Amino acid sequence: MIKSKQLESTLGSEDAAFTAVYSDNFIGDLDGAIRFLAKNESGATINKGSAIYVSGISTNAKPLISLANASSQNSMPAFGLAYEDITNNSVGEIVTFGNLINYDTTNYNLTVGSTVYVSAATSGALTTTPPSGEGNLIQNIGSVVRAHDSSGVIKVSGAGRSAATPNLNEDKLFIGNSSNQTTTVALADLPISTSQITGLNDVATTGSYTDLSDKPDLSIYSPLASPAFTGTPTAVTPTAGTNTTQLATTAFVNTALSAGGGGLSNIVEDTSPQLGGNLSMNGFKFTTDIKPDSVLRDLGDSNSPWGKLYLKENGKIYFGADQDVELIHDPNDGLILDLGVADGSNDPQFMLRSQTGSSIGPKLAFLTESPSPAYNDIVGSIEFSGRDSADNFQEYASIKTRIISTTSGSETGRISILPHPSSINNRGLHVEATSVTEVKVNIDHNTGYGLHLNNVLVTSKATELNLLDGDTTVGSSISIADTDGFIVNDNGVSKLIPASDLKSYTNSTGFTYSAISSSTTAQISHHYSCTGSFTLTIPTSQPAGSEIRVKNMGTGTITLNPQTSNIDGSSANHTIDVQFDSITLVSDGTGWEIV
């Protein structure tokens, strides 16, 4: 056993305290808050100072916690306040007794000395006002010791139980007041008469009673004012012909209506009554269906039209003899026009028809009255939906219009045809105004999708198509190889052929004449007429059969440099130093031969 002084000198001191000590048995005084570890499985972070209740036990025997709320017995009582922020599925400490320190008391406008209750309005919140109403519980969880925005202190003292019945003075009763809170009242001030409870002896004057053992169950009785009887109440049957305020029993009414009973007789039922003049409802409502005559079926006429027609939530208007067309009000989707089932060639249709002879056809308008329209806002859409293989409703295509510019006087927009659910992507055909006078049409294009002509995907880029249209921009020169392609018109059909076909067609006799007098790099199919002394750099490996011609027209020396290739098997430079001498270089695919 380690005594208290030994504990201080062995395990720590005031300047170097231990964070925690775990023991199965502790004897002595404790100074500080009592905390326990618990796991947050509420689904969200529990903030420091939140009131919590124990919702269960985890697999490792740690309490599971969630936010307490005084409005439900299922989330009460609170077992303490969170000592720290505890993220979901994390373990943290709960102060169940003692000081919660370093707390921002401005969260709920807490002041020093305030009694703190568990809130019934917000889960986990604290309040200085006890919750009212019989449906709410009251739990005093502690009081404010220090008020501060970062160093506040709440003394936790009421964890683990909701408030029990408070004290009550002699000869007093609990009663609910107009604020739905518990209050007390003296027996002499009870808001009932002594005749309503058997056994009360002069309660109004003495405030005492002798016996309530034979008190009746008042809940089974109807009130004196506007009683609502149940079962089969009976009464004395008045004498025939009575004409007073006395109650009439069914026997009295039956006698009065029967023949010879001194009342009504010889009554004949009118099976087709008619009402003349103006029928005033006088504030009353029809409680059954109103059905029209077999001929007259109009509600009002051109001279007396109806003003308004009000329908309830989910109200319907039916059309046709078999009511196959319905106009339905849906509280979530607005108005739904159900055109019924397709009947042969007469598929359901919704038609807008203008007057005969009109030069302007009907208009279907979509108006979005947003106070703050912005770029890419959807201002209207038409969706095409049906069922899928699993019998679910699915959008298959849509037409959507969006805002591009909201600038007054320069408003522009975009209309898109999307042949697939817009929830998946927004690829499709887009017609967009780039200004108030210009429009562009764009088809989303990528590998495997885009513009098709006769079911063949057009894979050309816009820059490539512009070349066919005579693009005036000329690019830099390139070396043409046999595997490069040319587009030719083959008897009205455009085809892509290799460059070797073009070379074969021209019999490889075409050479470009070039007179040079300074160093340069030679190109195949060129004839070089040289004057002066300089170096002509020969390109490395070229397609077999490629030719270069060189002639020394002057008295200087022309040096041919094969670089990393070779001339007649030698990597050394070859010179032409005799005027009017010439050579022809032919490529074997890796080097050059002199012919």
C-alpha positions in Angstrom: 0.0 0.0 0.0 1.3 3.5 -0.9 0.1 6.1 1.6 -0.9 9.6 0.5 2.5 11.2 1.2 4.3 8.4 -0.5 1.9 8.7 -3.5 2.8 12.3 -3.9 6.6 11.8 -3.7 6.5 8.5 -5.7 4.0 9.3 -8.6 4.3 13.0 -9.0 4.0 16.5 -7.5 2.1 19.6 -8.1 4.6 20.8 -10.6 4.9 17.4 -12.3 1.5 15.7 -12.0 0.5 12.3 -13.4 -2.2 12.5 -16.1 -4.1 9.5 -14.8 -3.9 6.7 -12.2 -5.8 3.4 -12.7 -6.6 1.2 -9.7 -9.1 -1.4 -8.7 -9.3 0.1 -5.2 -8.6 3.7 -4.2 -8.9 4.9 -0.6 -8.5 8.6 0.2 -9.6 12.1 -0.9 -9.9 13.0 -4.6 -9.3 16.6 -5.8 -10.5 17.2 -9.4 -13.1 16.1 -11.9 -14.3 12.5 -12.2 -14.1 11.4 -15.8 -14.8 8.2 -17.7 -13.8 7.0 -21.2 -16.5 6.5 -23.7 -16.8 6.0 -27.5 -18.7 8.3 -29.8 -20.9 6.4 -32.3 -23.4 9.3 -32.9 -22.4 9.7 -36.5 -20.8 13.2 -36.0 -18.3 15.0 -33.8 -19.4 15.7 -30.2 -18.0 19.1 -29.2 -16.5 19.9 -25.9 -19.1 20.8 -23.2 -21.9 18.9 -25.0 -24.4 17.0 -22.8 -24.2 13.3 -23.5 -26.2 10.2 -22.6 -25.1 6.6 -22.6 -26.7 4.9 -25.6 -25.1 1.4 -25.2 -22.0 -0.6 -24.6 -19.2 -1.3 -27.1 -17.6 -4.7 -27.8 -14.7 -3.7 -25.5 -17.1 -2.8 -22.6 -16.7 1.0 -23.2 -19.9 3.1 -23.0 -21.3 4.3 -26.3 -22.5 7.9 -26.2 -24.7 10.3 -28.1 -26.0 13.9 -27.6 -28.6 14.2 -24.8 -32.0 15.9 -25.5 -34.5 16.6 -22.7 -37.4 16.3 -25.1 -37.1 12.4 -25.2 -36.7 9.8 -22.5 -34.7 7.8 -25.1 -31.9 10.3 -25.0 -31.9 11.0 -21.2 -30.6 11.3 -18.6 -27.3 13.0 -19.4 -24.3 11.3 -17.8 -22.0 14.3 -18.0 -20.4 16.8 -20.3 -17.8 16.1 -23.0 -14.3 16.9 -21.6 -13.0 17.4 -25.2 -14.0 17.3 -28.8 -14.6 13.7 -29.7 -14.8 12.7 -33.4 -17.1 10.0 -34.6 -15.9 6.4 -33.8 -13.3 7.9 -31.4 -12.9 7.5 -27.6 -12.9 10.5 -25.4 -13.4 11.6 -21.8 -16.6 12.6 -20.2 -16.8 14.7 -17.0 -19.5 13.1 -14.8 -18.7 15.0 -11.6 -16.5 18.0 -10.9 -15.1 20.8 -12.9 -15.2 21.1 -16.7 -12.4 23.6 -17.4 -11.3 25.7 -20.3 -14.9 26.0 -21.7 -16.3 28.8 -23.7 -19.3 29.9 -21.6 -20.4 32.4 -24.2 -21.8 29.5 -26.3 -25.1 29.7 -24.4 -24.7 33.1 -22.7 -23.8 31.4 -19.4 -23.0 33.6 -16.4 -21.4 33.0 -13.0 -23.8 31.2 -10.7 -26.2 30.1 -13.4 -27.8 26.7 -13.0 -27.2 24.7 -16.2 -29.9 22.4 -17.7 -30.0 19.9 -20.5 -31.7 21.6 -23.5 -34.9 20.1 -25.0 -34.6 22.2 -28.2 -31.1 21.3 -29.4 -29.4 18.0 -28.8 -26.3 18.3 -26.6 -26.9 22.0 -25.9 -27.1 23.6 -22.5 -29.5 26.2 -21.2 -30.2 28.3 -18.1 -33.9 27.9 -18.5 -35.6 24.7 -17.3 -37.5 23.1 -20.2 -41.2 23.5 -20.0 -44.1 21.3 -21.0 -45.1 17.8 -19.7 -43.3 16.2 -22.6 -39.9 17.5 -21.6 -37.7 16.3 -18.8 -35.7 18.5 -16.5 -32.1 17.8 -15.6 -29.9 20.2 -13.6 -26.5 19.1 -14.9 -24.4 21.7 -12.9 -23.7 25.3 -12.4 -21.3 28.0 -13.8 -18.3 28.6 -11.6 -16.4 30.9 -14.0 -17.7 32.7 -17.1 -15.1 33.2 -19.8 -14.8 32.8 -23.6 -11.9 30.3 -23.3 -11.3 29.6 -19.6 -14.8 29.1 -18.3 -15.6 26.5 -15.7 -18.8 24.4 -15.1 -19.2 22.4 -12.0 -20.9 19.1 -13.1 -23.1 17.8 -10.3 -26.3 16.4 -11.7 -25.2 13.7 -14.0 -27.0 10.4 -14.4 -30.6 11.3 -13.5 -33.4 13.6 -14.5 -35.1 15.8 -11.8 -37.3 13.9 -9.4 -40.5 15.4 -7.9 -39.6 18.6 -6.1 -40.5 19.4 -2.5 -44.1 20.3 -1.7 -45.5 22.3 1.3 -48.2 21.0 3.5 -51.8 21.1 2.1 -50.5 21.9 -1.4 -51.0 20.1 -4.7 -49.0 20.1 -8.0 -50.8 21.6 -11.0 -49.8 22.6 -14.5 -50.0 26.4 -15.2 -50.7 28.2 -18.4 -47.0 28.0 -19.4 -47.2 24.2 -19.2 -44.9 24.1 -16.2 -45.4 22.5 -12.8 -46.7 24.9 -10.0 -48.4 24.4 -6.6 -51.8 25.4 -5.5 -53.6 25.3 -2.1 -56.5 22.9 -1.7 -58.8 25.9 -1.1 -57.8 27.4 -4.4 -58.5 24.3 -6.6 -60.3 25.3 -9.8 -63.1 22.7 -9.2 -66.3 22.6 -7.2 -66.6 20.4 -4.1 -69.6 18.7 -5.5 -67.5 17.2 -8.3 -65.5 15.0 -5.9 -67.2 12.8 -3.3 -65.6 13.0 0.2 -64.4 16.6 0.3 -65.8 18.3 3.4 -65.9 22.1 3.0 -62.6 22.2 1.1 -63.2 25.7 -0.1 -63.2 27.1 3.4 -61.0 24.8 5.5 -58.6 23.3 3.0 -59.0 19.8 4.5 -60.9 16.6 3.6 -61.7 13.4 5.4 -62.0 10.7 2.8 -61.5 10.2 -1.0 -61.8 6.4 -1.0 -65.1 6.4 -2.8 -64.3 9.2 -5.2 -65.8 8.6 -8.7 -63.8 8.2 -11.9 -64.6 11.7 -13.4 -63.0 10.8 -16.8 -66.0 8.6 -17.7 -68.5 11.5 -17.4 -69.3 14.1 -20.0 -69.0 17.8 -19.2 -72.1 19.8 -18.5 -71.5 22.1 -21.4 -71.8 20.5 -24.9 -71.6 16.9 -23.6 -70.5 14.2 -26.1 -72.4 11.0 -25.0 -71.2 7.5 -26.0 -72.9 4.2 -25.9 -76.7 4.2 -25.9 -78.0 7.0 -23.6 -81.7 6.9 -22.7 -84.2 9.4 -21.5 -87.9 9.8 -20.6 -90.1 9.7 -23.7 -92.2 12.9 -23.8 -96.0 12.7 -24.3 -97.1 12.9 -27.9 -97.5 16.4 -29.1 -95.1 17.9 -26.6 -93.7 21.2 -27.9 -91.0 22.3 -25.4 -87.2 22.3 -25.1 -87.5 18.8 -23.6 -85.3 16.1 -25.2 -87.1 14.0 -27.8 -86.4 10.3 -27.8 -86.4 8.1 -30.8 -89.7 6.6 -29.6 -91.2 10.1 -29.5 -90.0 10.9 -33.1 -91.2 7.6 -34.5 -94.6 8.2 -33.0 -94.8 11.7 -34.4 -93.9 10.6 -37.9 -96.2 7.6 -38.0 -99.7 7.8 -39.4 -102.3 8.6 -36.8 -99.7 9.8 -34.3 -100.8 13.4 -34.4 -97.7 14.3 -36.5 -96.7 14.1 -40.2 -98.4 11.6 -42.4 -98.9 10.7 -46.1 -95.4 11.8 -47.0 -94.5 10.9 -50.6 -90.8 10.8 -51.7 -89.9 13.1 -54.6 -87.3 11.3 -56.6 -86.5 14.2 -58.9 -86.6 17.4 -56.8 -85.8 20.7 -58.6 -84.6 24.0 -57.0 -85.5 27.3 -58.7 -83.8 30.7 -58.4 -80.4 31.3 -56.9 -79.1 28.5 -54.6 -76.9 30.0 -51.8 -74.7 27.7 -49.9 -74.7 30.2 -47.0 -71.2 29.2 -45.9 -71.9 25.4 -45.9 -70.0 22.7 -47.8 -71.0 19.7 -49.8 -70.1 16.5 -47.9 -70.8 14.1 -50.7 -70.2 13.9 -54.5 -71.9 16.3 -56.8 -73.0 14.6 -60.0 -74.3 16.5 -63.1 -77.5 15.8 -65.0 -77.2 13.5 -68.0 -77.5 16.5 -70.3 -76.5 19.6 -68.5 -72.8 19.2 -67.5 -71.4 22.7 -67.5 -70.1 24.6 -64.5 -71.3 28.1 -65.3 -71.7 29.6 -68.8 -70.3 32.4 -70.9 -72.5 34.9 -69.0 -71.9 33.5 -65.5 -68.4 32.0 -65.4 -66.9 30.5 -62.3 -64.3 32.6 -60.5 -62.0 30.1 -58.8 -61.7 26.4 -58.4 -59.7 25.1 -55.4 -58.5 21.5 -55.2 -56.8 19.8 -52.2 -53.3 18.3 -52.2 -53.1 15.4 -54.7 -56.4 16.6 -56.3 -57.4 15.3 -59.7 -59.4 16.5 -62.7 -60.7 13.7 -65.0 -61.5 14.0 -68.7 -63.4 11.8 -71.1 -66.2 9.2 -70.7 -63.8 6.6 -69.4 -61.7 9.2 -67.4 -58.5 8.0 -69.1 -57.0 11.6 -69.1 -56.1 13.1 -65.7 -54.7 16.5 -64.5 -53.1 15.7 -61.2 -51.7 18.0 -58.6 -48.5 16.5 -57.0 -47.3 18.4 -53.9 -43.7 17.7 -54.9 -43.7 17.9 -58.8 -46.5 20.4 -59.5 -49.1 19.5 -62.2 -49.0 16.1 -64.0 -51.0 15.6 -67.2 -51.6 11.9 -67.4 -52.7 11.2 -71.0 -53.6 7.6 -70.4 -52.6 4.4 -72.2 -51.8 4.2 -76.0 -54.7 2.9 -78.0 -53.6 1.6 -81.3 -52.4 4.4 -83.6 -54.0 7.0 -81.2 -51.0 7.4 -79.0 -51.3 9.8 -76.0 -50.5 13.3 -77.1 -50.5 16.9 -75.8 -51.2 19.5 -78.5 -50.9 23.2 -78.6 -53.1 24.6 -81.3 -53.5 28.2 -82.6 -56.6 29.7 -84.1 -57.4 29.0 -87.7 -55.7 31.5 -90.1 -53.2 32.8 -87.5 -49.8 33.6 -88.9 -48.2 33.0 -85.5 -48.2 29.4 -84.1 -48.6 28.5 -80.5 -45.8 29.0 -78.0 -44.5 26.8 -75.2 -42.8 29.2 -72.7 -40.5 28.3 -69.8 -40.0 31.2 -67.4 -37.5 31.1 -64.5 -38.0 34.1 -62.2 -34.7 33.9 -60.3 -33.7 37.1 -58.6 -30.0 36.4 -59.1 -29.5 34.5 -62.5 -26.0 33.3 -63.1 -23.9 31.6 -65.7 -24.8 27.9 -66.4 -28.2 28.2 -64.6 -30.8 25.8 -66.1 -33.7 28.0 -67.2 -35.8 25.2 -68.7 -35.7 21.5 -69.6 -37.6 18.8 -71.3 -37.0 15.3 -70.0 -37.8 12.0 -71.7 -38.2 9.2 -69.2 -39.5 5.6 -69.1 -39.0 2.4 -67.3 -35.8 0.3 -67.4 -35.4 -3.5 -67.3 -35.8 -3.4 -63.5 -39.1 -1.5 -63.8 -37.5 1.7 -62.4 -38.3 5.1 -63.9 -35.2 6.3 -65.7 -34.5 9.5 -67.7 -33.3 8.5 -71.2 -32.7 11.9 -72.8 -33.3 15.6 -72.2 -33.3 19.0 -73.8 -31.8 21.7 -71.5 -31.3 25.4 -71.8 -28.7 27.2 -69.8 -27.6 30.8 -69.3 -24.3 31.9 -70.8 -24.4 35.6 -70.2 -26.8 37.7 -68.1 -25.4 41.1 -69.2 -28.3 43.3 -70.0 -28.5 43.9 -73.8 -26.0 41.1 -74.5 -27.9 38.1 -73.0 -26.8 34.8 -74.5 -27.7 31.1 -73.8 -27.1 27.5 -74.8 -29.5 24.7 -75.7 -28.3 21.1 -75.4 -29.7 17.9 -76.6 -28.5 15.1 -74.3 -29.3 11.6 -75.5 -28.6 9.9 -72.1 -29.4 10.6 -68.4 -28.0 14.0 -67.5 -27.1 12.6 -64.1 -24.4 10.5 -65.9 -22.8 13.2 -68.1 -23.6 16.2 -70.2 -22.2 15.1 -73.6 -24.4 15.8 -76.6 -25.2 18.5 -79.2 -24.9 22.1 -78.0 -26.0 25.2 -79.8 -24.6 28.3 -78.1 -24.6 32.0 -78.8 -21.1 33.5 -78.7 -22.6 37.0 -79.1 -26.0 38.5 -79.8 -25.3 37.9 -83.6 -23.1 34.8 -83.7 -23.9 31.1 -82.9 -21.7 28.1 -82.7 -22.7 24.4 -82.8 -20.6 22.0 -80.8 -20.7 18.2 -80.6 -18.8 16.6 -77.7 -16.0 14.6 -79.3 -13.5 12.1 -78.0 -12.3 8.6 -78.7 -15.3 6.4 -79.6 -17.9 9.1 -79.7 -18.7 12.3 -81.5 -19.9 13.2 -85.0 -20.9 10.2 -87.2 -21.6 10.4 -90.9 -23.6 7.4 -92.2 -22.8 5.6 -88.9 -19.0 6.2 -89.3 -17.3 8.2 -86.6 -15.5 11.3 -87.9 -12.2 11.2 -86.1 -10.6 14.2 -87.8 -9.8 17.2 -85.6 -11.2 20.6 -86.5 -7.7 21.8 -87.5 -7.4 18.9 -89.9 -10.7 19.5 -91.5 -9.8 23.2 -91.9 -6.8 22.2 -94.0 -9.2 20.6 -96.5 -11.1 23.9 -96.6 -7.9 25.8 -97.7 -6.4 26.9 -94.5 -4.2 29.9 -95.4 -1.7 29.1 -92.7 1.4 27.3 -94.1 3.4 25.2 -91.7 7.2 24.5 -91.6 8.8 22.1 -94.1 9.1 18.4 -93.2 11.0 15.4 -94.6 8.6 13.2 -96.5 9.0 9.5 -96.0 7.5 6.6 -98.0 5.2 5.8 -95.1 3.8 9.4 -95.0 0.4 9.8 -96.6 -1.3 12.0 -99.2 -5.0 12.6 -99.7 -6.0 12.1 -103.4 -9.4 12.2 -105.2 -9.7 8.7 -106.7 -12.5 9.1 -109.2 -14.7 11.1 -106.8 -13.7 9.2 -103.7 -11.2 10.8 -101.2 -8.5 8.3 -100.2 -5.3 8.4 -98.1 -2.3 6.8 -99.9 1.4 6.4 -98.9 4.0 8.8 -100.3 5.7 5.8 -102.0 2.7 5.6 -104.4 3.3 9.2 -105.4 7.0 8.7 -105.9 6.2 5.6 -108.0 3.7 7.6 -110.1 6.3 10.3 -110.8 9.0 7.6 -111.6 11.3 9.2 -109.1 12.6 11.5 -111.8 11.8 14.7 -110.1 14.8 16.6 -108.5 14.9 20.0 -107.0 17.7 22.2 -108.4 19.6 24.2 -105.8 22.7 26.4 -106.5 24.7 26.8 -103.2 27.9 28.5 -102.2 28.0 27.9 -98.4 27.7 25.0 -96.0 24.2 23.5 -95.6 22.5 20.1 -95.0 21.5 18.2 -98.1 18.0 16.9 -98.7 17.0 13.9 -100.8 15.7 14.4 -104.4 17.9 17.5 -104.7 20.5 18.4 -107.3 23.2 20.8 -105.8 25.2 23.1 -108.1 28.2 24.2 -105.9 30.7 27.1 -106.2 33.4 27.8 -103.6 34.7 25.7 -100.8 32.4 24.5 -98.0 30.8 21.4 -96.3 27.6 19.7 -97.5 26.3 17.6 -94.6 24.7 14.4 -95.8 21.6 13.2 -93.8 21.8 9.9 -92.0 19.8 6.8 -92.9 17.0 7.6 -95.5 14.6 5.2 -97.2 16.4 2.9 -99.6 16.5 4.4 -103.1 16.6 8.0 -102.0 19.1 10.1 -104.1 21.2 13.2 -103.7 23.2 14.8 -106.6 26.2 17.1 -106.2 28.3 18.9 -108.9 31.4 21.1 -108.4 30.9 24.0 -110.8 33.8 26.0 -109.4 37.5 25.6 -108.5 37.0 25.1 -104.8 36.7 21.9 -102.7 33.2 20.5 -101.7 33.4 18.3 -98.6 30.6 15.7 -98.1 30.2 14.8 -94.4 28.2 11.6 -93.8 27.9 12.3 -90.0 27.2 8.9 -88.3 26.4 7.2 -91.6 28.9 6.2 -94.3 29.7 6.7 -98.0 30.7 3.6 -99.8 31.2 1.9 -96.4 33.5 4.6 -95.0 32.6 7.1 -92.3 35.3 9.5 -93.6 34.4 12.7 -95.4 34.4 12.6 -99.2 35.7 15.5 -101.3 35.0 16.8 -104.8 38.0 19.2 -105.7 37.9 19.0 -109.6 35.8 21.5 -111.4 32.8 20.0 -113.2 33.1 16.7 -111.3 29.9 15.3 -110.0 28.6 12.3 -108.0 25.2 10.8 -107.3 24.5 9.4 -103.8 21.9 6.6 -103.5 20.7 5.4 -100.0 20.8 1.7 -99.2 18.6 2.4 -96.1 21.6 2.8 -93.6 24.4 4.4 -95.7 25.1 5.9 -99.1 26.6 4.6 -102.3 28.3 6.6 -105.1 27.1 5.8 -108.6 
